[in-house]
Amino acid sequence: MNDQNKPKLNEDSPKTAMGGTAVKPSAWRKLLSKKWTAPAAFMAAAAIIVTLMWIYQGADKPTTTKPATDSEVSQGTTNVPADVEQTDDTLEVASSNETMQWPADYTQLEVVSPFYDEKAPSEERQAAMIQTGNTFTANMGIDLANTADKTFDVSAALSGRVTVAEQHPLNGSIVEIKHADGIMTVYHSLSDVQVKVGDEVKQGTLIARAGRSELEKDLGVHLHFEVRKDGKAIDPKTLLTLASAESNQ
């Protein structure tokens, strides 16, 4: 066979050890042949898995919102002024040996708006709602008034220290007194307030007279009275009933 009839080989193709033509490696094979390729791929895969798990857990976790507590808060709770030092010594006066007394002469008064008890029958709960325009607010205290719509003296139900004494746009003049054992008494719809912030008062001390308020203007002259234990409103009558029984003995 002469040279003209011999098949020509592609001189550009690399030769194998056996003399055959080698397949040119692709770019992916070159990349995978690197020593750092496997660890890098493992780290990338791990990052993707962690990200997917985080997204799944975030989507699966239910969104929670704090329930509204409008029906369990005071009618216009005010903060203690910044100039009153917040220490047990200045805010609490021993009164654990006292039995709470009515803040006014209950024999001449009546409860014109009761405390809102969520466990009470529907009719009683409706009677304890305060209407302001189209808004209804649960009464977190009791309201005392007389049939003659006349003012009357208001006194401290327990010994303690005055933490709030100011005018409120809806609740009229208000006074709050801090007592021992986490108890606070609150007095709204006042007039002729006789105390100021920081005053120590003894049980029965005259602190004001009953007046009016914008929030409960339909009640006329009255006293709105609240009792809180560790920040939670409780029905004052649960404590005042005991005081009434003892006074009648």
C-alpha positions in Angstrom: 0.0 0.0 0.0 1.4 3.3 -1.0 1.5 6.4 1.1 -1.3 8.1 -0.8 -3.8 5.3 0.2 -3.0 5.4 3.9 -5.7 7.0 6.1 -4.5 10.2 7.6 -4.7 10.7 11.3 -5.6 13.9 12.9 -2.3 15.1 14.1 -3.9 17.5 16.5 -5.6 14.7 18.5 -3.6 13.5 21.5 -2.4 9.9 21.5 -3.0 7.3 24.1 -0.4 4.9 25.3 -1.7 2.3 22.9 -1.5 4.7 20.1 -5.2 5.5 19.9 -6.8 8.9 19.8 -7.7 10.2 23.3 -10.9 11.9 24.1 -10.4 15.5 25.1 -11.6 16.1 28.7 -14.6 18.4 29.2 -14.6 21.6 31.3 -16.8 19.8 34.0 -14.3 16.9 34.3 -11.5 19.3 34.7 -13.5 21.2 37.4 -14.4 17.9 39.3 -10.8 16.8 39.2 -9.8 19.7 41.4 -9.1 18.7 45.1 -11.3 21.5 46.5 -14.3 20.7 44.4 -15.8 18.0 46.6 -15.6 20.0 49.9 -17.0 23.1 48.2 -19.9 21.2 46.8 -20.7 19.6 50.2 -20.7 23.0 51.9 -23.0 24.5 49.3 -25.4 21.6 49.6 -25.4 21.9 53.4 -26.1 25.6 53.2 -29.0 25.0 50.8 -30.5 22.4 53.2 -30.2 24.7 56.2 -31.8 27.5 54.3 -34.7 25.4 53.2 -35.2 24.1 56.8 -35.2 27.7 58.2 -37.7 28.8 55.6 -40.0 25.8 56.2 -39.9 26.3 60.0 -40.6 30.1 59.6 -43.6 29.4 57.4 -45.0 26.7 59.6 -44.7 28.6 62.8 -48.1 30.3 63.6 -48.2 34.0 64.1 -49.4 35.0 67.5 -50.7 38.3 68.6 -51.2 39.4 72.1 -55.0 39.5 72.9 -56.6 42.8 73.5 -57.1 43.5 77.2 -59.4 46.5 77.0 -62.0 44.8 79.1 -59.5 44.1 81.8 -57.8 47.5 82.3 -58.6 50.5 84.3 -60.6 53.4 82.8 -57.6 55.6 82.0 -54.7 54.2 84.0 -52.0 56.7 84.5 -48.3 56.3 85.0 -46.5 57.3 88.2 -44.8 60.7 87.6 -41.1 60.5 86.9 -40.2 62.5 90.0 -41.6 59.9 92.3 -38.8 57.5 93.4 -39.9 53.9 92.7 -38.8 52.0 95.8 -40.6 49.8 98.2 -39.9 52.2 101.0 -41.5 55.2 99.4 -44.4 53.5 97.7 -45.6 50.9 100.2 -46.9 51.6 103.7 -47.7 48.6 105.9 -51.4 48.0 105.7 -51.5 44.2 105.9 -53.0 44.4 109.3 -55.9 46.5 108.1 -59.3 45.4 106.6 -60.3 47.5 103.6 -63.0 49.9 104.4 -65.5 51.6 102.0 -64.1 54.8 100.6 -67.4 56.6 101.4 -70.4 56.2 103.6 -71.9 53.2 101.9 -75.1 53.4 104.1 -76.0 56.6 102.2 -74.9 55.3 98.8 -75.7 52.6 96.3 -73.7 50.9 93.6 -74.9 52.4 90.3 -72.5 50.5 88.1 -71.1 47.1 89.2 -67.7 45.5 88.5 -67.4 43.6 85.2 -67.2 39.9 86.0 -66.7 37.8 82.9 -68.1 34.7 84.7 -71.3 36.5 85.7 -74.6 36.0 83.8 -75.1 38.0 80.6 -77.5 40.5 82.2 -75.0 41.4 85.0 -72.2 41.7 82.5 -74.3 44.1 80.4 -75.0 46.2 83.4 -71.2 46.5 84.0 -70.5 48.0 80.6 -69.9 51.7 80.2 -71.1 53.2 77.0 -69.2 56.2 75.4 -70.8 57.0 72.1 -70.7 53.7 70.2 -68.0 52.3 72.3 -68.6 50.0 75.3 -65.9 49.5 78.0 -66.0 46.9 80.8 -66.2 48.5 84.3 -63.1 47.5 86.2 -64.3 49.0 89.4 -67.6 50.0 91.1 -69.4 53.3 90.9 -71.1 54.8 94.0 -73.7 57.5 94.1 -76.7 58.8 96.0 -80.2 59.3 94.7 -80.0 63.1 95.3 -77.0 63.5 92.9 -75.1 65.3 95.7 -71.4 65.2 96.4 -70.0 63.3 99.4 -66.6 62.7 101.1 -64.1 60.2 99.7 -61.5 58.7 102.0 -58.6 56.3 101.7 -59.7 52.7 101.9 -56.4 51.6 103.3 -53.2 53.3 104.6 -50.7 54.0 101.9 -48.8 56.5 99.8 -50.3 58.7 97.0 -48.7 57.9 93.7 -51.1 59.8 91.3 -53.1 62.9 91.9 -54.1 64.7 88.7 -56.8 65.7 86.3 -57.7 63.3 83.5 -59.6 64.4 80.4 -62.1 61.5 80.6 -62.0 60.4 84.2 -62.0 63.8 85.9 -59.7 64.3 88.9 -58.1 61.0 89.9 -56.1 59.7 92.9 -54.2 56.4 93.1 -52.8 55.1 96.4 -50.2 52.3 96.7 -50.5 50.0 99.7 -48.6 46.9 101.0 -49.0 43.4 99.6 -49.2 44.6 96.0 -52.5 46.4 96.5 -53.5 49.7 94.9 -56.7 51.6 95.2 -57.9 54.0 92.5 -60.4 56.8 92.8 -61.9 58.6 89.8 -64.5 61.3 89.2 -63.3 63.4 92.1 -63.5 67.0 93.0 -61.8 69.1 95.6 -58.8 66.8 95.9 -57.0 67.1 99.2 -53.8 65.1 98.6 -50.7 65.3 96.4 -48.2 62.8 95.0 -45.9 61.5 97.8 -48.4 62.1 100.7 -48.7 59.3 103.2 -52.3 58.8 104.2 -53.9 56.8 106.9 -57.0 54.6 106.4 -60.1 56.9 106.6 -58.2 60.1 105.7 -60.2 62.5 103.5 -58.7 62.6 100.1 -61.4 64.3 98.0 -65.1 64.7 97.3 -67.2 62.9 94.7 -67.6 64.7 91.4 -68.3 64.1 87.7 -66.4 62.7 84.7 -66.8 62.8 81.0 -66.5 59.0 80.6 -69.4 58.4 83.0 -71.3 61.6 82.7 -74.6 59.7 82.7 -74.0 58.7 86.3 -73.9 62.3 87.5 -72.1 62.9 90.8 -70.4 59.7 91.7 -67.2 57.9 92.8 -65.5 55.4 90.6 -63.5 53.1 92.8 -61.1 50.3 91.8 -58.9 47.8 93.6 -55.9 46.1 92.0 -53.8 43.3 93.3 -50.4 42.9 91.6 -51.7 45.0 88.7 -54.9 43.0 88.1 -58.3 44.5 88.8 -60.4 42.7 91.3 -64.0 43.3 92.4 -63.8 45.7 95.3 -67.0 44.2 96.8 -65.2 41.0 97.6 -63.1 43.0 100.2 -65.7 45.6 101.1 -68.3 43.0 102.0 -66.0 41.7 104.7 -65.6 45.3 105.9 -69.3 45.8 106.1 -69.8 42.6 108.0 -67.2 43.6 110.6 -68.6 47.1 111.0 -72.0 45.7 111.8 -70.8 43.4 114.6 
